[in-house]
Amino acid sequence: MKRLLFATLLLVATSCTSEALLLPRAERLAAKEVKQMLYVPDSYEAIETTIDSAFLSKYTDPQILSAAAEIIEIEENGGIISMFKSADKISERAKFIAERADSLNEGEFIGWRVHHRYRANNRIGTPDIAEVLIFADNIISESQATFSLNAEDRYSYQRVVSLIERVTEVEEIRQNIGSAVETLIEEFQSIDYEEVVGNWEQEIESWSAETESQVESFVEEFEAELEAESATFVEEIEQISSEVKEQVTTVGKRISTAIEEESYFDDFGESSSNDISLDSDTMIELNSL
């Protein structure tokens, strides 16, 4: 227990001693870096400096940060024509960022992050308060990358991080698309087209047979319905004809009877008229024909 307590106190003392030794170095390095960026270096006044451990990632790797800064410099200073001419350079730097980010051993201690706040005159002589982020080596003897923390600045750290994110995301998408295309090509290459065509032919033949069978069934049903309707129609015609014949026969009989009766009366001289007089029922039957 005593040994554990002693080790803990020794670690705390060592950390405090290291920070006490490194902080003055960080302040001197920050002053040196900032004055190189100022319009009026003599107006520089330090406000606050803090340090923290820096661990390897795509946002702290000096080579990636440098490549991102190069792309931003081309975008800011080149103009559209110059950017068009520098397209190969931008593409090469972007590819480098993506490939290096993919190969990093993230989490490895690489030095120190120096956060420095200061006051200095701007280009019109007005004092401004600004901040910088410096990535320094493990003894804070030199800067590996220095960026402004003011988001509106051209070379701000926020802009660098955003660019790195875009580049790596685009590369990831490109790789995913490439992988998907390769998989698709492999699938197409593995297809047995003769078997596919054979299956299609079988399906077409089956469909054709089914269609032909359906057509034949429809024709048979239609013919059966037509035959049934024709038979019914013939029966109705025959029934109507039979009824007409009966009516004609009945009317004929009535006419014959009427004629005989009229002749009978003529023989006895009871009627002088030769007209045939039909009863009302007979007239109705004749008019209905």
C-alpha positions as CSV (number, residue, x, y, z in Angstrom):
1,M,0.0,0.0,0.0
2,K,2.8,2.4,0.9
3,R,4.6,1.5,-2.4
4,L,1.4,2.3,-4.4
5,L,1.0,5.6,-2.7
6,F,4.6,6.5,-3.2
7,A,4.4,5.6,-6.9
8,T,1.2,7.7,-7.3
9,L,2.8,10.7,-5.6
10,L,5.9,10.3,-7.8
11,L,3.8,10.3,-11.0
12,V,1.9,13.4,-9.9
13,A,5.1,15.2,-9.0
14,T,6.7,14.2,-12.3
15,S,3.7,15.4,-14.3
16,C,3.7,18.7,-12.5
17,T,7.4,19.1,-13.0
18,S,7.1,18.2,-16.8
19,E,4.3,20.7,-17.3
20,A,6.3,23.4,-15.3
21,L,9.2,22.7,-17.6
22,L,7.3,22.5,-20.8
23,L,4.9,25.5,-20.3
24,P,7.6,28.2,-20.7
25,R,8.8,26.4,-23.8
26,A,5.3,26.4,-25.1
27,E,4.9,30.2,-24.4
28,R,8.2,30.9,-26.3
29,L,7.2,28.7,-29.2
30,A,3.8,30.3,-29.4
31,A,5.2,33.8,-29.4
32,K,7.6,32.9,-32.2
33,E,4.9,31.3,-34.3
34,V,2.3,34.1,-33.8
35,K,4.7,36.9,-34.6
36,Q,5.4,35.4,-38.0
37,M,1.7,35.7,-38.7
38,L,1.1,39.2,-37.5
39,Y,0.8,42.5,-39.5
40,V,2.4,44.4,-36.6
41,P,4.6,41.9,-34.7
42,D,5.6,44.5,-32.0
43,S,1.9,44.7,-30.9
44,Y,1.9,41.1,-29.8
45,E,0.8,40.5,-26.2
46,A,0.4,37.0,-24.7
47,I,-2.8,36.4,-22.7
48,E,-2.9,32.6,-21.9
49,T,-1.1,29.4,-22.9
50,T,-2.1,25.8,-22.1
51,I,-0.7,22.5,-23.2
52,D,-2.2,19.0,-23.6
53,S,-1.0,15.7,-24.9
54,A,-1.5,15.1,-28.6
55,F,-2.4,11.6,-29.9
56,L,-2.2,10.4,-33.5
57,S,-5.3,10.7,-35.7
58,K,-6.1,12.1,-39.1
59,Y,-6.8,15.4,-37.4
60,T,-3.4,15.6,-35.7
61,D,-1.0,13.9,-38.1
62,P,1.5,16.6,-39.3
63,Q,1.7,15.2,-42.8
64,I,-2.1,15.1,-43.3
65,L,-2.4,18.6,-41.8
66,S,0.3,19.9,-44.2
67,A,-1.4,18.3,-47.2
68,A,-4.8,19.8,-46.2
69,A,-3.2,23.2,-45.9
70,E,-1.7,22.9,-49.4
71,I,-5.2,22.2,-50.8
72,I,-6.7,25.2,-49.0
73,E,-3.8,27.4,-50.2
74,I,-4.6,26.4,-53.8
75,E,-8.3,27.0,-53.3
76,E,-7.7,30.5,-51.7
77,N,-5.0,31.9,-53.9
78,G,-5.3,30.1,-57.2
79,G,-8.7,31.2,-58.6
80,I,-10.8,29.1,-60.9
81,I,-8.3,28.9,-63.7
82,S,-5.4,28.1,-61.4
83,M,-7.5,25.5,-59.6
84,F,-8.3,23.9,-62.9
85,K,-4.5,23.8,-63.7
86,S,-3.8,22.5,-60.2
87,A,-6.5,19.8,-60.3
88,D,-3.9,17.0,-60.5
89,K,-2.1,18.5,-57.5
90,I,-5.3,18.7,-55.5
91,S,-6.2,15.2,-56.5
92,E,-2.8,13.9,-55.5
93,R,-2.9,15.6,-52.1
94,A,-6.4,14.4,-51.5
95,K,-5.5,10.8,-52.3
96,F,-2.5,11.1,-50.0
97,I,-4.7,12.3,-47.1
98,A,-7.2,9.4,-47.6
99,E,-4.5,6.7,-47.9
100,R,-2.5,8.0,-44.9
101,A,-5.6,8.4,-42.8
102,D,-6.4,4.8,-43.5
103,S,-3.0,3.5,-42.5
104,L,-2.5,5.5,-39.2
105,N,-1.9,3.8,-35.9
106,E,-4.3,6.0,-34.1
107,G,-3.9,6.7,-30.4
108,E,-0.1,6.9,-30.4
109,F,1.4,9.8,-28.4
110,I,3.0,12.2,-30.9
111,G,3.7,15.4,-28.9
112,W,1.8,18.3,-27.5
113,R,-1.1,20.5,-28.4
114,V,-0.3,24.1,-27.5
115,H,-3.4,26.4,-27.2
116,H,-2.3,30.0,-27.2
117,R,-4.5,33.1,-26.7
118,Y,-3.0,36.6,-27.5
119,R,-3.8,40.2,-28.4
120,A,-2.3,42.1,-31.4
121,N,-3.1,44.8,-33.9
122,N,-4.8,43.9,-37.1
123,R,-4.0,45.4,-40.5
124,I,-5.9,48.6,-39.7
125,G,-4.1,49.0,-36.4
126,T,-7.1,47.9,-34.2
127,P,-6.1,45.5,-31.4
128,D,-7.8,42.1,-31.7
129,I,-7.9,39.0,-29.5
130,A,-7.1,35.8,-31.3
131,E,-6.2,32.1,-30.7
132,V,-3.9,29.6,-32.3
133,L,-3.4,25.8,-32.0
134,I,0.1,24.6,-32.3
135,F,1.1,20.9,-32.7
136,A,4.6,20.6,-31.2
137,D,7.1,17.8,-30.8
138,N,7.4,15.9,-27.6
139,I,9.8,18.5,-26.0
140,I,8.0,21.5,-27.5
141,S,11.1,22.7,-29.3
142,E,9.5,23.3,-32.7
143,S,6.1,23.5,-34.3
144,Q,4.9,20.7,-36.6
145,A,1.8,22.6,-37.6
146,T,0.2,25.9,-36.5
147,F,-3.4,27.0,-37.2
148,S,-5.7,29.8,-36.3
149,L,-8.7,29.0,-34.1
150,N,-10.8,31.8,-35.5
151,A,-13.3,30.1,-37.8
152,E,-13.5,33.1,-40.2
153,D,-9.7,32.9,-41.0
154,R,-8.7,31.3,-44.3
155,Y,-6.4,28.8,-42.7
156,S,-8.3,28.0,-39.6
157,Y,-8.0,24.6,-37.9
158,Q,-11.8,24.2,-38.3
159,R,-11.5,24.5,-42.1
160,V,-8.6,22.0,-42.2
161,V,-10.6,19.5,-40.2
162,S,-13.7,20.0,-42.5
163,L,-11.5,19.4,-45.6
164,I,-10.0,16.2,-44.1
165,E,-13.5,14.9,-43.3
166,R,-14.7,15.6,-46.9
167,V,-11.6,14.0,-48.5
168,T,-11.8,10.8,-46.3
169,E,-15.5,10.5,-46.8
170,V,-15.3,10.8,-50.5
171,E,-12.5,8.2,-50.6
172,E,-14.6,5.9,-48.5
173,I,-17.5,6.3,-50.9
174,R,-15.2,5.8,-53.8
175,Q,-13.9,2.6,-52.3
176,N,-17.4,1.3,-51.5
177,I,-18.5,2.0,-55.1
178,G,-15.4,0.3,-56.4
179,S,-16.0,-2.7,-54.2
180,A,-19.7,-2.9,-55.2
181,V,-18.7,-2.7,-58.9
182,E,-16.1,-5.4,-58.5
183,T,-18.7,-7.6,-56.8
184,L,-21.2,-6.9,-59.5
185,I,-18.6,-7.8,-62.2
186,E,-17.8,-11.1,-60.4
187,E,-21.5,-11.9,-60.2
188,F,-22.0,-11.3,-63.9
189,Q,-18.9,-13.3,-64.7
190,S,-20.2,-16.2,-62.6
191,I,-23.5,-16.3,-64.5
192,D,-24.0,-19.3,-66.9
193,Y,-25.7,-17.5,-69.7
194,E,-26.5,-20.7,-71.6
195,E,-28.4,-22.0,-68.6
196,V,-30.2,-18.6,-68.2
197,V,-31.2,-18.7,-71.9
198,G,-32.3,-22.3,-71.5
199,N,-34.5,-21.4,-68.5
200,W,-36.0,-18.5,-70.5
201,E,-36.8,-20.8,-73.4
202,Q,-38.5,-23.2,-71.0
203,E,-40.5,-20.5,-69.4
204,I,-41.6,-19.1,-72.8
205,E,-42.6,-22.6,-74.0
206,S,-44.5,-23.2,-70.8
207,W,-46.2,-19.8,-71.1
208,S,-47.1,-20.5,-74.7
209,A,-48.6,-23.9,-73.8
210,E,-50.6,-22.3,-71.0
211,T,-51.8,-19.5,-73.3
212,E,-52.8,-22.0,-76.1
213,S,-54.7,-24.1,-73.6
214,Q,-56.5,-21.1,-72.2
215,V,-57.5,-20.0,-75.8
216,E,-58.7,-23.5,-76.6
217,S,-60.7,-23.6,-73.4
218,F,-62.2,-20.2,-74.1
219,V,-63.2,-21.2,-77.7
220,E,-64.8,-24.4,-76.4
221,E,-66.8,-22.5,-73.7
222,F,-67.9,-20.0,-76.3
223,E,-69.0,-22.6,-78.8
224,A,-70.9,-24.5,-76.1
225,E,-72.7,-21.3,-75.0
226,L,-73.4,-20.4,-78.6
227,E,-74.8,-23.9,-79.3
228,A,-77.0,-23.7,-76.2
229,E,-78.3,-20.3,-77.1
230,S,-79.0,-21.4,-80.7
231,A,-80.9,-24.4,-79.5
232,T,-83.0,-22.2,-77.1
233,F,-83.6,-19.8,-80.0
234,V,-84.7,-22.6,-82.3
235,E,-87.1,-23.9,-79.7
236,E,-88.6,-20.5,-79.2
237,I,-89.0,-20.1,-83.0
238,E,-90.7,-23.5,-83.3
239,Q,-93.0,-22.7,-80.3
240,I,-94.0,-19.3,-81.9
241,S,-94.5,-21.0,-85.3
242,S,-96.7,-23.7,-83.7
243,E,-98.8,-21.1,-81.9
244,V,-99.2,-19.1,-85.2
245,K,-100.2,-22.3,-87.0
246,E,-102.8,-23.1,-84.4
247,Q,-104.2,-19.5,-84.6
248,V,-104.3,-19.6,-88.4
249,T,-106.0,-23.0,-88.2
250,T,-108.6,-21.7,-85.7
251,V,-109.2,-18.6,-87.8
252,G,-109.5,-20.7,-90.9
253,K,-112.1,-22.9,-89.3
254,R,-114.0,-19.9,-88.1
255,I,-114.0,-18.5,-91.6
256,S,-115.1,-21.8,-93.1
257,T,-117.9,-22.0,-90.6
258,A,-118.9,-18.4,-91.3
259,I,-119.0,-19.1,-95.0
260,E,-121.0,-22.2,-94.6
261,E,-123.5,-20.4,-92.4
262,E,-123.8,-17.6,-94.9
263,S,-124.4,-20.1,-97.8
264,Y,-127.1,-21.7,-95.7
265,F,-128.9,-18.5,-95.3
266,D,-128.6,-17.7,-99.0
267,D,-130.2,-21.1,-99.9
268,F,-133.2,-20.2,-97.8
269,G,-133.4,-16.7,-99.1
270,E,-133.1,-15.1,-95.7
271,S,-130.2,-12.9,-96.7
272,S,-129.7,-10.9,-99.8
273,S,-126.2,-9.8,-99.1
274,N,-123.2,-11.7,-100.5
275,D,-120.8,-10.2,-97.9
276,I,-119.2,-12.5,-95.4
277,S,-119.8,-11.3,-91.9
278,L,-117.3,-12.5,-89.3
279,D,-117.8,-12.4,-85.6
280,S,-115.7,-10.2,-83.4
281,D,-113.4,-12.9,-82.1
282,T,-112.5,-13.9,-85.6
283,M,-111.7,-10.3,-86.5
284,I,-109.4,-9.9,-83.6
285,E,-107.6,-13.1,-84.5
286,L,-107.1,-11.9,-88.1
287,N,-105.9,-8.5,-87.0
288,S,-103.4,-10.0,-84.7
289,L,-101.8,-12.0,-87.5
